[in-house]
Amino acid sequence: MSKSNSAEQAITEAMLQASSPKLTPMRMLILAIVAAIYWASIQGTEISLNDIITGMPAIFDLLSQMFPPDWGYLKELLPRVIETLQIGIIATIIASILSLPLAFLAAKNVSPHPLIYIPIRFFLTVCRGVSEIIWALLFVVAVGLGPFAGVIALIIYCVGVIGKLLAEAVEAVDPGPLEAMEAAGASRWKVFLYGAWPQVLPLYLSYCLYYWDHNTRQAVVLGFVGAGGVGYALFFNISTYYFEKAMMAMIVLILMIVIIDRFCLFLRQRII
């Protein structure tokens, strides 16, 4: 065997040894802990493949009652579809506007003072830490049944998420332009507006487009607690055993989400 072949074989063996993980006692302990947590989670959530198999006939029976869909219900469903779209649009626009100043105050590198930064961060955590459906339940009690409660719930949640994501994007920008503007005597707001904002604008637009899609889908879920839209119609029809109408609502919902997804992709390609 030539020296070159021996060298290539040695390099190959070294690469294989480097790429193959070594089962050290610590790694084996970590794997055992992860496996134990995974198994405990399966037991705690009562996951059972047998239950899925035995429950399949009931699912097929329900689906058989949903077909054929009630196509005549489409005309009655149209106002609910428009209402759902309106909830998603209004909630996204208002939340995207409100999240801008909050993101500025919650970004450590541009926030005026820690006494402002810490409370704003906590406020954003509270907004996103409570699910939209819980916010909707609270505001259904406050303002009554209807889409208004859903709009407020989605605004609060999205302000928390978009504000947090945007603040972290601002903290991760190139510090060079920001330091240069601070050295020139620019205020914190101007540092954010002219130094950080041009760098995070594409991310901000991506967040807004994504949460328009998200808000439209969540508006359907909020309908189950009385916040209007297609979700309320779907919940009512399932509760009253009008399964053909429920299937029609599900078909319309899927088509609506697909159209919004393609439109968001089109906008993302054009403006980002």
ChimeraX commands (.cxc) that place a marker at each C-alpha (Angstrom):
marker #1 position 0.00,0.00,0.00 radius 0.5
marker #1 position 1.38,3.39,-1.01 radius 0.5
marker #1 position 2.00,6.20,1.44 radius 0.5
marker #1 position -0.72,8.34,-0.19 radius 0.5
marker #1 position -3.33,5.59,0.26 radius 0.5
marker #1 position -2.25,5.11,3.87 radius 0.5
marker #1 position -2.54,8.84,4.48 radius 0.5
marker #1 position -6.02,8.98,2.90 radius 0.5
marker #1 position -7.13,6.00,4.99 radius 0.5
marker #1 position -5.82,7.64,8.16 radius 0.5
marker #1 position -7.61,10.90,7.32 radius 0.5
marker #1 position -10.85,9.03,6.61 radius 0.5
marker #1 position -10.65,7.15,9.90 radius 0.5
marker #1 position -9.90,10.36,11.78 radius 0.5
marker #1 position -12.92,12.06,10.17 radius 0.5
marker #1 position -15.18,9.14,11.07 radius 0.5
marker #1 position -13.95,9.18,14.64 radius 0.5
marker #1 position -14.47,12.93,14.85 radius 0.5
marker #1 position -17.98,12.76,13.38 radius 0.5
marker #1 position -19.17,9.80,15.45 radius 0.5
marker #1 position -20.36,10.86,18.93 radius 0.5
marker #1 position -18.61,9.26,21.86 radius 0.5
marker #1 position -20.89,7.73,24.47 radius 0.5
marker #1 position -19.26,9.13,27.55 radius 0.5
marker #1 position -20.86,8.42,30.95 radius 0.5
marker #1 position -22.15,12.00,31.11 radius 0.5
marker #1 position -23.81,11.73,27.69 radius 0.5
marker #1 position -25.33,8.39,28.61 radius 0.5
marker #1 position -26.70,9.93,31.80 radius 0.5
marker #1 position -28.21,12.84,29.83 radius 0.5
marker #1 position -29.80,10.43,27.34 radius 0.5
marker #1 position -31.24,8.37,30.22 radius 0.5
marker #1 position -32.71,11.53,31.82 radius 0.5
marker #1 position -34.22,12.67,28.48 radius 0.5
marker #1 position -35.70,9.20,27.89 radius 0.5
marker #1 position -37.17,9.16,31.41 radius 0.5
marker #1 position -38.73,12.62,30.93 radius 0.5
marker #1 position -40.12,11.55,27.54 radius 0.5
marker #1 position -41.62,8.37,28.98 radius 0.5
marker #1 position -43.09,10.26,31.95 radius 0.5
marker #1 position -44.64,12.76,29.51 radius 0.5
marker #1 position -46.25,9.92,27.54 radius 0.5
marker #1 position -47.67,8.45,30.72 radius 0.5
marker #1 position -48.82,11.82,32.04 radius 0.5
marker #1 position -50.65,12.74,28.84 radius 0.5
marker #1 position -52.22,9.27,28.56 radius 0.5
marker #1 position -51.07,8.76,24.97 radius 0.5
marker #1 position -52.33,5.41,23.74 radius 0.5
marker #1 position -52.02,3.98,20.24 radius 0.5
marker #1 position -54.72,1.48,21.13 radius 0.5
marker #1 position -57.20,4.26,21.90 radius 0.5
marker #1 position -56.50,5.82,18.49 radius 0.5
marker #1 position -57.10,2.51,16.71 radius 0.5
marker #1 position -60.29,1.72,18.62 radius 0.5
marker #1 position -61.55,5.28,18.09 radius 0.5
marker #1 position -61.07,5.33,14.32 radius 0.5
marker #1 position -64.56,3.89,13.53 radius 0.5
marker #1 position -66.14,6.79,15.45 radius 0.5
marker #1 position -64.08,9.29,13.42 radius 0.5
marker #1 position -65.13,7.65,10.16 radius 0.5
marker #1 position -68.75,7.69,11.30 radius 0.5
marker #1 position -68.52,11.42,12.04 radius 0.5
marker #1 position -66.90,12.13,8.67 radius 0.5
marker #1 position -69.65,10.16,6.92 radius 0.5
marker #1 position -72.20,12.49,8.54 radius 0.5
marker #1 position -70.27,15.54,7.29 radius 0.5
marker #1 position -70.48,14.52,3.64 radius 0.5
marker #1 position -71.75,15.80,1.35 radius 0.5
marker #1 position -71.27,19.39,2.58 radius 0.5
marker #1 position -74.25,21.70,2.61 radius 0.5
marker #1 position -73.37,23.93,-0.36 radius 0.5
marker #1 position -76.50,25.99,0.18 radius 0.5
marker #1 position -75.03,27.15,3.50 radius 0.5
marker #1 position -72.26,29.00,1.66 radius 0.5
marker #1 position -74.35,32.13,1.11 radius 0.5
marker #1 position -75.26,32.29,4.80 radius 0.5
marker #1 position -71.60,31.72,5.75 radius 0.5
marker #1 position -70.19,34.57,3.64 radius 0.5
marker #1 position -70.83,37.36,6.23 radius 0.5
marker #1 position -69.01,35.25,8.83 radius 0.5
marker #1 position -66.04,34.87,6.50 radius 0.5
marker #1 position -65.87,38.63,5.96 radius 0.5
marker #1 position -66.11,39.16,9.72 radius 0.5
marker #1 position -63.19,36.77,10.32 radius 0.5
marker #1 position -61.07,38.55,7.72 radius 0.5
marker #1 position -61.90,41.91,9.29 radius 0.5
marker #1 position -60.87,40.66,12.74 radius 0.5
marker #1 position -57.51,39.46,11.41 radius 0.5
marker #1 position -56.79,42.64,9.45 radius 0.5
marker #1 position -57.73,45.12,12.19 radius 0.5
marker #1 position -55.92,43.18,14.92 radius 0.5
marker #1 position -52.74,42.87,12.84 radius 0.5
marker #1 position -52.60,46.54,11.82 radius 0.5
marker #1 position -53.21,47.90,15.32 radius 0.5
marker #1 position -50.84,45.41,16.97 radius 0.5
marker #1 position -48.06,46.09,14.45 radius 0.5
marker #1 position -48.34,49.85,15.10 radius 0.5
marker #1 position -48.45,49.53,18.89 radius 0.5
marker #1 position -45.51,47.11,18.95 radius 0.5
marker #1 position -43.09,49.66,17.42 radius 0.5
marker #1 position -42.69,52.06,20.39 radius 0.5
marker #1 position -42.83,49.13,22.82 radius 0.5
marker #1 position -40.04,47.35,20.93 radius 0.5
marker #1 position -37.95,50.53,21.11 radius 0.5
marker #1 position -38.46,50.73,24.88 radius 0.5
marker #1 position -37.84,46.98,25.33 radius 0.5
marker #1 position -34.54,46.84,23.41 radius 0.5
marker #1 position -31.67,47.12,25.88 radius 0.5
marker #1 position -29.29,48.83,23.43 radius 0.5
marker #1 position -31.65,51.75,22.64 radius 0.5
marker #1 position -34.02,51.88,25.62 radius 0.5
marker #1 position -33.68,55.16,27.53 radius 0.5
marker #1 position -33.30,53.60,30.99 radius 0.5
marker #1 position -33.44,50.21,32.78 radius 0.5
marker #1 position -36.41,51.48,34.80 radius 0.5
marker #1 position -38.28,51.68,31.49 radius 0.5
marker #1 position -36.76,48.62,29.86 radius 0.5
marker #1 position -37.62,46.13,32.64 radius 0.5
marker #1 position -41.33,47.04,33.09 radius 0.5
marker #1 position -41.91,47.08,29.32 radius 0.5
marker #1 position -40.29,43.66,28.98 radius 0.5
marker #1 position -42.52,42.38,31.77 radius 0.5
marker #1 position -45.59,43.91,30.08 radius 0.5
marker #1 position -44.77,42.17,26.80 radius 0.5
marker #1 position -44.30,38.89,28.68 radius 0.5
marker #1 position -47.73,39.23,30.27 radius 0.5
marker #1 position -49.34,40.02,26.91 radius 0.5
marker #1 position -47.97,36.94,25.20 radius 0.5
marker #1 position -47.93,34.74,28.30 radius 0.5
marker #1 position -51.73,34.55,28.34 radius 0.5
marker #1 position -53.35,32.76,25.42 radius 0.5
marker #1 position -55.58,34.63,22.99 radius 0.5
marker #1 position -58.53,32.49,24.00 radius 0.5
marker #1 position -58.14,33.54,27.66 radius 0.5
marker #1 position -57.97,37.20,26.68 radius 0.5
marker #1 position -61.08,36.67,24.54 radius 0.5
marker #1 position -62.96,35.09,27.46 radius 0.5
marker #1 position -62.09,38.08,29.62 radius 0.5
marker #1 position -63.20,40.63,27.06 radius 0.5
marker #1 position -66.36,38.74,26.13 radius 0.5
marker #1 position -67.35,39.33,29.75 radius 0.5
marker #1 position -66.32,42.99,29.48 radius 0.5
marker #1 position -67.75,44.02,26.07 radius 0.5
marker #1 position -70.15,41.17,25.30 radius 0.5
marker #1 position -70.31,38.56,22.58 radius 0.5
marker #1 position -69.08,39.49,19.12 radius 0.5
marker #1 position -65.94,40.21,17.09 radius 0.5
marker #1 position -64.85,43.21,19.21 radius 0.5
marker #1 position -63.72,40.92,22.04 radius 0.5
marker #1 position -61.75,38.84,19.55 radius 0.5
marker #1 position -60.04,41.92,18.09 radius 0.5
marker #1 position -58.91,43.12,21.53 radius 0.5
marker #1 position -57.65,39.66,22.48 radius 0.5
marker #1 position -55.59,39.29,19.30 radius 0.5
marker #1 position -54.18,42.82,19.61 radius 0.5
marker #1 position -52.96,42.20,23.17 radius 0.5
marker #1 position -51.34,38.87,22.32 radius 0.5
marker #1 position -49.72,40.07,19.10 radius 0.5
marker #1 position -48.36,43.22,20.70 radius 0.5
marker #1 position -46.57,40.97,23.18 radius 0.5
marker #1 position -45.12,38.67,20.52 radius 0.5
marker #1 position -44.22,41.19,17.82 radius 0.5
marker #1 position -42.85,43.64,20.39 radius 0.5
marker #1 position -40.63,40.96,21.90 radius 0.5
marker #1 position -39.37,39.65,18.56 radius 0.5
marker #1 position -38.69,43.14,17.25 radius 0.5
marker #1 position -36.89,44.17,20.46 radius 0.5
marker #1 position -34.61,41.14,20.19 radius 0.5
marker #1 position -33.96,41.94,16.52 radius 0.5
marker #1 position -32.97,45.49,17.51 radius 0.5
marker #1 position -30.61,44.14,20.18 radius 0.5
marker #1 position -28.95,41.91,17.56 radius 0.5
marker #1 position -28.24,44.64,14.96 radius 0.5
marker #1 position -24.76,45.77,13.96 radius 0.5
marker #1 position -23.69,48.08,16.83 radius 0.5
marker #1 position -21.34,50.15,14.66 radius 0.5
marker #1 position -23.90,52.63,13.24 radius 0.5
marker #1 position -25.59,52.93,16.63 radius 0.5
marker #1 position -22.36,53.74,18.45 radius 0.5
marker #1 position -21.40,56.28,15.78 radius 0.5
marker #1 position -24.75,58.06,16.12 radius 0.5
marker #1 position -24.50,58.07,19.93 radius 0.5
marker #1 position -20.99,59.53,19.68 radius 0.5
marker #1 position -22.38,62.27,17.45 radius 0.5
marker #1 position -24.93,63.16,20.14 radius 0.5
marker #1 position -28.07,61.62,18.61 radius 0.5
marker #1 position -30.96,60.84,20.95 radius 0.5
marker #1 position -31.95,57.24,21.70 radius 0.5
marker #1 position -35.04,57.54,19.50 radius 0.5
marker #1 position -32.99,58.79,16.54 radius 0.5
marker #1 position -30.46,56.01,17.10 radius 0.5
marker #1 position -33.32,53.52,16.87 radius 0.5
marker #1 position -35.02,55.22,13.93 radius 0.5
marker #1 position -31.97,55.82,11.71 radius 0.5
marker #1 position -29.52,53.21,12.99 radius 0.5
marker #1 position -31.48,50.10,13.99 radius 0.5
marker #1 position -34.75,50.48,12.12 radius 0.5
marker #1 position -33.35,50.11,8.56 radius 0.5
marker #1 position -31.68,46.86,9.65 radius 0.5
marker #1 position -34.79,45.32,11.27 radius 0.5
marker #1 position -37.43,46.57,8.82 radius 0.5
marker #1 position -37.46,43.35,6.69 radius 0.5
marker #1 position -37.90,41.25,9.85 radius 0.5
marker #1 position -40.66,43.54,11.08 radius 0.5
marker #1 position -42.58,43.18,7.81 radius 0.5
marker #1 position -42.15,39.40,7.95 radius 0.5
marker #1 position -43.53,39.34,11.49 radius 0.5
marker #1 position -46.54,41.44,10.46 radius 0.5
marker #1 position -47.35,39.24,7.48 radius 0.5
marker #1 position -46.99,36.06,9.51 radius 0.5
marker #1 position -49.25,37.36,12.27 radius 0.5
marker #1 position -51.88,38.42,9.77 radius 0.5
marker #1 position -52.08,34.75,8.79 radius 0.5
marker #1 position -51.93,33.74,12.46 radius 0.5
marker #1 position -54.63,36.20,13.54 radius 0.5
marker #1 position -57.01,35.05,10.83 radius 0.5
marker #1 position -56.64,31.44,11.96 radius 0.5
marker #1 position -56.92,32.35,15.63 radius 0.5
marker #1 position -60.03,34.44,14.94 radius 0.5
marker #1 position -61.71,31.15,14.05 radius 0.5
marker #1 position -60.68,29.60,17.38 radius 0.5
marker #1 position -61.90,32.65,19.29 radius 0.5
marker #1 position -65.29,32.19,17.69 radius 0.5
marker #1 position -65.70,29.12,19.92 radius 0.5
marker #1 position -65.87,31.43,22.95 radius 0.5
marker #1 position -68.30,33.85,21.36 radius 0.5
marker #1 position -65.93,36.19,19.49 radius 0.5
marker #1 position -67.79,35.92,16.17 radius 0.5
marker #1 position -66.61,34.93,12.69 radius 0.5
marker #1 position -66.49,31.53,11.03 radius 0.5
marker #1 position -65.45,29.93,14.32 radius 0.5
marker #1 position -68.77,30.79,15.94 radius 0.5
marker #1 position -70.68,29.29,12.99 radius 0.5
marker #1 position -68.49,26.16,13.12 radius 0.5
marker #1 position -68.99,25.75,16.87 radius 0.5
marker #1 position -72.75,26.29,16.62 radius 0.5
marker #1 position -73.17,23.75,13.81 radius 0.5
marker #1 position -71.09,21.10,15.57 radius 0.5
marker #1 position -72.96,21.67,18.85 radius 0.5
marker #1 position -76.35,21.35,17.13 radius 0.5
marker #1 position -75.29,18.34,15.01 radius 0.5
marker #1 position -75.52,20.16,11.66 radius 0.5
marker #1 position -72.41,18.33,10.49 radius 0.5
marker #1 position -72.94,19.08,6.78 radius 0.5
marker #1 position -72.90,22.81,7.54 radius 0.5
marker #1 position -69.84,22.34,9.79 radius 0.5
marker #1 position -67.99,20.66,6.92 radius 0.5
marker #1 position -68.90,23.54,4.62 radius 0.5
marker #1 position -67.48,25.97,7.18 radius 0.5
marker #1 position -64.27,23.91,7.42 radius 0.5
marker #1 position -63.86,23.88,3.61 radius 0.5
marker #1 position -64.32,27.65,3.44 radius 0.5
marker #1 position -61.85,28.10,6.31 radius 0.5
marker #1 position -59.18,26.00,4.58 radius 0.5
marker #1 position -59.63,27.89,1.30 radius 0.5
marker #1 position -59.44,31.23,3.11 radius 0.5
marker #1 position -56.19,30.31,4.87 radius 0.5
marker #1 position -54.63,29.00,1.65 radius 0.5
marker #1 position -55.48,32.24,-0.18 radius 0.5
marker #1 position -54.08,34.39,2.64 radius 0.5
marker #1 position -50.92,32.27,2.78 radius 0.5
marker #1 position -50.30,32.67,-0.97 radius 0.5
marker #1 position -51.05,36.39,-0.79 radius 0.5
marker #1 position -48.62,36.83,2.12 radius 0.5
marker #1 position -45.97,34.96,0.13 radius 0.5
marker #1 position -46.59,37.28,-2.82 radius 0.5
marker #1 position -46.26,40.38,-0.62 radius 0.5
marker #1 position -43.13,39.01,1.06 radius 0.5
marker #1 position -41.46,38.51,-2.31 radius 0.5
marker #1 position -42.39,42.01,-3.44 radius 0.5
marker #1 position -41.58,44.14,-0.41 radius 0.5
marker #1 position -38.95,42.21,1.58 radius 0.5
marker link #1:1,2 radius 0.2
marker link #1:2,3 radius 0.2
marker link #1:3,4 radius 0.2
marker link #1:4,5 radius 0.2
marker link #1:5,6 radius 0.2
marker link #1:6,7 radius 0.2
marker link #1:7,8 radius 0.2
marker link #1:8,9 radius 0.2
marker link #1:9,10 radius 0.2
marker link #1:10,11 radius 0.2
marker link #1:11,12 radius 0.2
marker link #1:12,13 radius 0.2
marker link #1:13,14 radius 0.2
marker link #1:14,15 radius 0.2
marker link #1:15,16 radius 0.2
marker link #1:16,17 radius 0.2
marker link #1:17,18 radius 0.2
marker link #1:18,19 radius 0.2
marker link #1:19,20 radius 0.2
marker link #1:20,21 radius 0.2
marker link #1:21,22 radius 0.2
marker link #1:22,23 radius 0.2
marker link #1:23,24 radius 0.2
marker link #1:24,25 radius 0.2
marker link #1:25,26 radius 0.2
marker link #1:26,27 radius 0.2
marker link #1:27,28 radius 0.2
marker link #1:28,29 radius 0.2
marker link #1:29,30 radius 0.2
marker link #1:30,31 radius 0.2
marker link #1:31,32 radius 0.2
marker link #1:32,33 radius 0.2
marker link #1:33,34 radius 0.2
marker link #1:34,35 radius 0.2
marker link #1:35,36 radius 0.2
marker link #1:36,37 radius 0.2
marker link #1:37,38 radius 0.2
marker link #1:38,39 radius 0.2
marker link #1:39,40 radius 0.2
marker link #1:40,41 radius 0.2
marker link #1:41,42 radius 0.2
marker link #1:42,43 radius 0.2
marker link #1:43,44 radius 0.2
marker link #1:44,45 radius 0.2
marker link #1:45,46 radius 0.2
marker link #1:46,47 radius 0.2
marker link #1:47,48 radius 0.2
marker link #1:48,49 radius 0.2
marker link #1:49,50 radius 0.2
marker link #1:50,51 radius 0.2
marker link #1:51,52 radius 0.2
marker link #1:52,53 radius 0.2
marker link #1:53,54 radius 0.2
marker link #1:54,55 radius 0.2
marker link #1:55,56 radius 0.2
marker link #1:56,57 radius 0.2
marker link #1:57,58 radius 0.2
marker link #1:58,59 radius 0.2
marker link #1:59,60 radius 0.2
marker link #1:60,61 radius 0.2
marker link #1:61,62 radius 0.2
marker link #1:62,63 radius 0.2
marker link #1:63,64 radius 0.2
marker link #1:64,65 radius 0.2
marker link #1:65,66 radius 0.2
marker link #1:66,67 radius 0.2
marker link #1:67,68 radius 0.2
marker link #1:68,69 radius 0.2
marker link #1:69,70 radius 0.2
marker link #1:70,71 radius 0.2
marker link #1:71,72 radius 0.2
marker link #1:72,73 radius 0.2
marker link #1:73,74 radius 0.2
marker link #1:74,75 radius 0.2
marker link #1:75,76 radius 0.2
marker link #1:76,77 radius 0.2
marker link #1:77,78 radius 0.2
marker link #1:78,79 radius 0.2
marker link #1:79,80 radius 0.2
marker link #1:80,81 radius 0.2
marker link #1:81,82 radius 0.2
marker link #1:82,83 radius 0.2
marker link #1:83,84 radius 0.2
marker link #1:84,85 radius 0.2
marker link #1:85,86 radius 0.2
marker link #1:86,87 radius 0.2
marker link #1:87,88 radius 0.2
marker link #1:88,89 radius 0.2
marker link #1:89,90 radius 0.2
marker link #1:90,91 radius 0.2
marker link #1:91,92 radius 0.2
marker link #1:92,93 radius 0.2
marker link #1:93,94 radius 0.2
marker link #1:94,95 radius 0.2
marker link #1:95,96 radius 0.2
marker link #1:96,97 radius 0.2
marker link #1:97,98 radius 0.2
marker link #1:98,99 radius 0.2
marker link #1:99,100 radius 0.2
marker link #1:100,101 radius 0.2
marker link #1:101,102 radius 0.2
marker link #1:102,103 radius 0.2
marker link #1:103,104 radius 0.2
marker link #1:104,105 radius 0.2
marker link #1:105,106 radius 0.2
marker link #1:106,107 radius 0.2
marker link #1:107,108 radius 0.2
marker link #1:108,109 radius 0.2
marker link #1:109,110 radius 0.2
marker link #1:110,111 radius 0.2
marker link #1:111,112 radius 0.2
marker link #1:112,113 radius 0.2
marker link #1:113,114 radius 0.2
marker link #1:114,115 radius 0.2
marker link #1:115,116 radius 0.2
marker link #1:116,117 radius 0.2
marker link #1:117,118 radius 0.2
marker link #1:118,119 radius 0.2
marker link #1:119,120 radius 0.2
marker link #1:120,121 radius 0.2
marker link #1:121,122 radius 0.2
marker link #1:122,123 radius 0.2
marker link #1:123,124 radius 0.2
marker link #1:124,125 radius 0.2
marker link #1:125,126 radius 0.2
marker link #1:126,127 radius 0.2
marker link #1:127,128 radius 0.2
marker link #1:128,129 radius 0.2
marker link #1:129,130 radius 0.2
marker link #1:130,131 radius 0.2
marker link #1:131,132 radius 0.2
marker link #1:132,133 radius 0.2
marker link #1:133,134 radius 0.2
marker link #1:134,135 radius 0.2
marker link #1:135,136 radius 0.2
marker link #1:136,137 radius 0.2
marker link #1:137,138 radius 0.2
marker link #1:138,139 radius 0.2
marker link #1:139,140 radius 0.2
marker link #1:140,141 radius 0.2
marker link #1:141,142 radius 0.2
marker link #1:142,143 radius 0.2
marker link #1:143,144 radius 0.2
marker link #1:144,145 radius 0.2
marker link #1:145,146 radius 0.2
marker link #1:146,147 radius 0.2
marker link #1:147,148 radius 0.2
marker link #1:148,149 radius 0.2
marker link #1:149,150 radius 0.2
marker link #1:150,151 radius 0.2
marker link #1:151,152 radius 0.2
marker link #1:152,153 radius 0.2
marker link #1:153,154 radius 0.2
marker link #1:154,155 radius 0.2
marker link #1:155,156 radius 0.2
marker link #1:156,157 radius 0.2
marker link #1:157,158 radius 0.2
marker link #1:158,159 radius 0.2
marker link #1:159,160 radius 0.2
marker link #1:160,161 radius 0.2
marker link #1:161,162 radius 0.2
marker link #1:162,163 radius 0.2
marker link #1:163,164 radius 0.2
marker link #1:164,165 radius 0.2
marker link #1:165,166 radius 0.2
marker link #1:166,167 radius 0.2
marker link #1:167,168 radius 0.2
marker link #1:168,169 radius 0.2
marker link #1:169,170 radius 0.2
marker link #1:170,171 radius 0.2
marker link #1:171,172 radius 0.2
marker link #1:172,173 radius 0.2
marker link #1:173,174 radius 0.2
marker link #1:174,175 radius 0.2
marker link #1:175,176 radius 0.2
marker link #1:176,177 radius 0.2
marker link #1:177,178 radius 0.2
marker link #1:178,179 radius 0.2
marker link #1:179,180 radius 0.2
marker link #1:180,181 radius 0.2
marker link #1:181,182 radius 0.2
marker link #1:182,183 radius 0.2
marker link #1:183,184 radius 0.2
marker link #1:184,185 radius 0.2
marker link #1:185,186 radius 0.2
marker link #1:186,187 radius 0.2
marker link #1:187,188 radius 0.2
marker link #1:188,189 radius 0.2
marker link #1:189,190 radius 0.2
marker link #1:190,191 radius 0.2
marker link #1:191,192 radius 0.2
marker link #1:192,193 radius 0.2
marker link #1:193,194 radius 0.2
marker link #1:194,195 radius 0.2
marker link #1:195,196 radius 0.2
marker link #1:196,197 radius 0.2
marker link #1:197,198 radius 0.2
marker link #1:198,199 radius 0.2
marker link #1:199,200 radius 0.2
marker link #1:200,201 radius 0.2
marker link #1:201,202 radius 0.2
marker link #1:202,203 radius 0.2
marker link #1:203,204 radius 0.2
marker link #1:204,205 radius 0.2
marker link #1:205,206 radius 0.2
marker link #1:206,207 radius 0.2
marker link #1:207,208 radius 0.2
marker link #1:208,209 radius 0.2
marker link #1:209,210 radius 0.2
marker link #1:210,211 radius 0.2
marker link #1:211,212 radius 0.2
marker link #1:212,213 radius 0.2
marker link #1:213,214 radius 0.2
marker link #1:214,215 radius 0.2
marker link #1:215,216 radius 0.2
marker link #1:216,217 radius 0.2
marker link #1:217,218 radius 0.2
marker link #1:218,219 radius 0.2
marker link #1:219,220 radius 0.2
marker link #1:220,221 radius 0.2
marker link #1:221,222 radius 0.2
marker link #1:222,223 radius 0.2
marker link #1:223,224 radius 0.2
marker link #1:224,225 radius 0.2
marker link #1:225,226 radius 0.2
marker link #1:226,227 radius 0.2
marker link #1:227,228 radius 0.2
marker link #1:228,229 radius 0.2
marker link #1:229,230 radius 0.2
marker link #1:230,231 radius 0.2
marker link #1:231,232 radius 0.2
marker link #1:232,233 radius 0.2
marker link #1:233,234 radius 0.2
marker link #1:234,235 radius 0.2
marker link #1:235,236 radius 0.2
marker link #1:236,237 radius 0.2
marker link #1:237,238 radius 0.2
marker link #1:238,239 radius 0.2
marker link #1:239,240 radius 0.2
marker link #1:240,241 radius 0.2
marker link #1:241,242 radius 0.2
marker link #1:242,243 radius 0.2
marker link #1:243,244 radius 0.2
marker link #1:244,245 radius 0.2
marker link #1:245,246 radius 0.2
marker link #1:246,247 radius 0.2
marker link #1:247,248 radius 0.2
marker link #1:248,249 radius 0.2
marker link #1:249,250 radius 0.2
marker link #1:250,251 radius 0.2
marker link #1:251,252 radius 0.2
marker link #1:252,253 radius 0.2
marker link #1:253,254 radius 0.2
marker link #1:254,255 radius 0.2
marker link #1:255,256 radius 0.2
marker link #1:256,257 radius 0.2
marker link #1:257,258 radius 0.2
marker link #1:258,259 radius 0.2
marker link #1:259,260 radius 0.2
marker link #1:260,261 radius 0.2
marker link #1:261,262 radius 0.2
marker link #1:262,263 radius 0.2
marker link #1:263,264 radius 0.2
marker link #1:264,265 radius 0.2
marker link #1:265,266 radius 0.2
marker link #1:266,267 radius 0.2
marker link #1:267,268 radius 0.2
marker link #1:268,269 radius 0.2
marker link #1:269,270 radius 0.2
marker link #1:270,271 radius 0.2
marker link #1:271,272 radius 0.2
view
